[in-house]
Amino acid sequence: MRSFFKNYFQTFTRPKNTFETLLAGDNYFRLGFIYIAIPIAAYTLMYVFLTIANGAPSVFTPWLNIPKDDYYAINRFMLAPSML
């Protein structure tokens, strides 16, 4: 577990070496899926909290033709597929 988080954080500090190490192993697909699941979970949780708080984008016009009041509620379900 320690090497999991070590590799995760080293992608920010030493990306080339870290990705070469990950690609040399046999389980790079499983690890890659787990690594992308972390930001997906964090962003989904953020959108859930924004929906609960009745948040709406106020500074920018959303690029999707979705009403501003429902933007974060709908985006919760579109986030994971768009990141994958």
Secondary structure, DSSP 8 states (H G I E B T S, - for coil): -HHHHHHHHHHHHSHHHHHHHHHHSS-HHHHHHHHHHHHHHHHHHHHHHHHHTT----SS--SSS--GGGHHHHHHHHHHHHH-
